[in-house]
């Protein structure tokens, strides 16, 4: 073997979305999600009120 392994479908499904050594905090994820939702709300409001 050459040292590279392909991930099976089961391993790819069970892999964590965020790695354990990620420096991205929960608070910054919540702030980013809130900002995205705020932008989507503004755009949706602008579309519906025209």
Beta strands, then each sheet from edge to edge (+ up, - down):
end
